[in-house]
Amino acid sequence: MSTTVREELLWWVGKGEDPEVKAREREILQALLGANPDVQQKLVERGRLSEARTALRSVLAQRQLALRPEEDARIEGCTELEVLERWLERAVTAMTAAEALT
């Protein structure tokens, strides 16, 4: 999408916290997502990955298993939900964060 088209779209949608503007934004997004199920699926997958990362970090923090920067980068860079879920399961009983991420 060109910058001009993007700017025009943003102008048309409007800016601010006006409830009518927000409602219009939601309607537009719902229409666009309804017409593009592949995009909708990608957004859902992104959300699931984000939730899995958050849950993993939360379990590690609750268990006081500190993440080194490179371990945190591994979690952030992981794009496979199955891997994140496996790490989460391991985090429940692991002795270290490194052990959880094996």
C-alpha positions in Angstrom: 0.0 0.0 0.0 1.4 3.3 -1.0 2.0 6.0 1.6 -0.6 8.2 0.0 -3.3 5.5 0.1 -2.4 4.7 3.7 -2.7 8.4 4.7 -6.0 8.7 2.9 -7.3 5.6 4.7 -6.2 6.9 8.1 -7.8 10.3 7.3 -11.0 8.6 6.3 -11.2 6.4 9.4 -10.3 9.4 11.6 -8.2 9.8 14.6 -8.8 10.2 18.3 -10.8 8.6 21.0 -14.3 9.5 19.8 -16.5 6.4 20.3 -18.1 6.9 16.9 -14.7 6.9 15.3 -13.7 3.8 17.2 -16.9 2.0 16.2 -16.2 2.9 12.5 -12.7 1.5 12.8 -14.0 -1.7 14.3 -16.6 -2.1 11.5 -13.9 -1.5 8.8 -11.5 -4.0 10.4 -14.2 -6.6 10.8 -15.2 -6.2 7.1 -11.6 -6.4 6.0 -10.9 -9.5 8.1 -14.1 -11.1 7.0 -13.0 -10.7 3.4 -9.5 -12.0 4.2 -9.6 -15.1 6.3 -6.0 -15.9 5.8 -5.0 -12.5 7.3 -7.5 -13.2 10.2 -5.8 -16.6 10.8 -2.4 -15.0 10.9 -3.5 -12.5 13.5 -5.0 -15.3 15.6 -1.7 -17.2 15.3 0.2 -14.2 16.4 -2.0 -13.7 19.4 -1.6 -17.4 20.4 2.2 -17.1 20.1 2.2 -13.9 22.2 0.0 -15.5 24.9 2.3 -18.6 25.0 5.4 -16.4 25.4 3.7 -14.5 28.2 2.6 -17.6 30.0 6.1 -19.1 29.7 7.7 -16.0 31.1 5.2 -15.8 33.9 5.8 -19.4 35.0 9.5 -18.9 34.9 9.2 -15.7 36.9 6.8 -17.3 39.5 9.3 -20.1 39.9 12.1 -17.5 40.2 14.0 -19.0 37.3 15.8 -16.0 35.8 16.1 -15.7 32.0 19.4 -14.7 30.5 19.1 -12.3 27.6 19.8 -15.0 25.1 17.1 -17.2 26.6 14.6 -14.4 26.5 15.6 -13.8 22.8 14.9 -17.5 22.1 11.5 -17.2 23.5 10.8 -14.0 21.6 12.1 -15.4 18.4 10.2 -18.7 18.6 7.4 -18.8 16.0 6.2 -22.4 16.7 3.4 -22.7 19.1 4.2 -26.4 19.8 7.7 -25.5 20.9 6.5 -22.7 23.2 3.9 -25.1 24.7 6.6 -27.7 25.3 8.8 -25.2 27.0 5.9 -24.1 29.1 5.3 -27.7 30.3 8.9 -28.1 31.1 9.0 -24.8 33.0 6.7 -26.2 35.6 9.3 -28.6 36.8 12.6 -27.4 35.5 15.4 -26.4 37.8 16.7 -23.7 35.5 15.3 -21.6 32.7 17.9 -23.2 30.4 16.5 -26.6 31.3 13.0 -25.5 30.5 14.1 -24.3 27.0 15.6 -27.7 25.9 
